[in-house]
Structures are given as structure tokens and as C-alpha cells.
């Protein structure tokens, strides 16, 4: 038998979700409520039809074609139709209220830029909390591919500061 202090139990129940679908699913099915969600360059909309998706066609490590391929692998023939679940493509959710605070970051030079900005805006419109960072010149996965770059270091530092605020440290 293992005994936990009240403080240890409280800390163990402070969950941060690293995914938008997880937060939607937990909210809708009365699952454990995360205290926050960290969304790093999230892939949110299977329709792949934003200005940034068109702008980045044929450019970068994750372009419009890569995005179509990824969504088709996940959704098959349902991709782009009204049959797509918001748990697969969170941009499809009608209601973004009641979600935990979100940290959303995205590069300005990537396919997901506009859908991520729109998602943050919709969280705000629903009365939620979102911290949005659009990193100038950042491409998809920039902070992992060039971790020594000042921009990458700034992005990681911003995420860490947000998590510390969220955890009350």
C-alpha cells in the first residue's frame, strides 16, 4: 500500500495536455480536466485551404502536399468532407468554450500558420484563454531542427515560462 500526501495527490492531478483533440475529448466526455494545453505548430484543419497552406505549397519541410498526405492517412476518404470529427480535426469543433488555457505557437513561414491563428481567435471568442506566438521566419519544426538559433531558444523559453506560470512556479 502506498500513501500519498494531499500535496502529492494535488500535484499528480495537475495535467497539461500536449494536444488539442485531447482537451476537446476530455471536456466533452467529462474526463480529467487538464490545467492547460500546449499546442506546438498544431495540425488542426483537414480542409488545408487557408492562405498560408496555399502560400507554402511546395515550400518547407511540411508543405500543402505533405499536409494532404497526412490528413488522408488519418481520415481516408472523409478528409475535407462534413463527416470529419472535431476530435480528429479540432478546427471542425463548433464550440471551443470550456477548454483549458492554451499555449499555441507556430512559425510565420509554415502551412499551419493561419489555421493556428484562427483557432486561438476562436478560443478567445468563446471566452477562453490562449497565448499565441507567431515566430517570424519560423518554419514547421524550426525549434527542433535548429535548436541553437536565437528564434528557437526564444520559442522554447516562451513555452517554459508559460508552463511555469500555469503550474504556479
Secondary structure as UniProt FT lines:
FT   HELIX           6..12
FT   STRAND          16..17
FT   HELIX           20..28
FT   TURN            29..30
FT   STRAND          36..40
FT   TURN            46..47
FT   HELIX           51..55
FT   TURN            56..58
FT   HELIX           64..75
FT   HELIX           76..78
FT   TURN            79..80
FT   TURN            82..83
FT   TURN            86..88
FT   HELIX           90..92
FT   TURN            97..98
FT   STRAND          101..107
FT   TURN            108..109
FT   TURN            111..112
FT   HELIX           113..125
FT   TURN            126..127
FT   STRAND          130..135
FT   TURN            136..137
FT   TURN            140..141
FT   HELIX           142..145
FT   TURN            147..148
FT   HELIX           150..166
FT   TURN            167..168
//
